[in-house]
Amino acid sequence: MLGKALISASLTGVFCAGFAWGLARVGPMLADGEILIASFVSGFLGSLFAHFVLGRGR
């Protein structure tokens, strides 16, 4: 059980790191509110990504 949670958290972290890297490219153009929204979207999509990669979305 703990292993699955760690794998899911790792996949989410990898996705969010990639998302943050892309966001850093356009970050200076974003306002504070937009960065908060982008952070939420990153976590939300990262969680969905891990969920489907691990096959729980079927």
ZIMONOR-V363793 format. One record per backbone hydrogen bond with DSSP energy under -0.5 kcal/mol. CO is the residue of the C=O (numbers start at 1). NH is the residue of the N-H. E is the energy in kcal/mol with one decimal. If there is no record, write none. Layout:
CO:NH:E
CO:NH:E
This chain:
1:5:-1.8
2:6:-2.4
3:7:-2.3
4:8:-2.5
5:9:-2.6
6:10:-2.3
7:11:-2.6
8:12:-2.3
9:13:-2.5
10:14:-2.5
11:15:-2.4
12:16:-2.8
13:17:-2.4
14:18:-2.1
15:19:-2.5
16:20:-2.8
17:21:-2.2
18:22:-2.1
19:23:-2.4
20:24:-2.2
21:25:-0.8
22:25:-0.7
22:26:-0.7
23:26:-0.7
23:27:-1.3
26:29:-1.7
27:30:-2.0
31:35:-1.9
32:36:-2.0
33:37:-2.1
34:38:-2.4
35:39:-2.2
36:40:-2.1
37:41:-2.6
38:42:-2.3
39:43:-2.2
40:44:-2.8
41:45:-2.9
42:46:-2.4
43:47:-2.2
44:48:-2.1
45:49:-2.7
46:50:-2.3
47:51:-2.3
48:52:-2.5
49:53:-2.6
50:54:-2.0
51:56:-2.2
51:57:-0.5
52:55:-1.1
55:58:-0.6
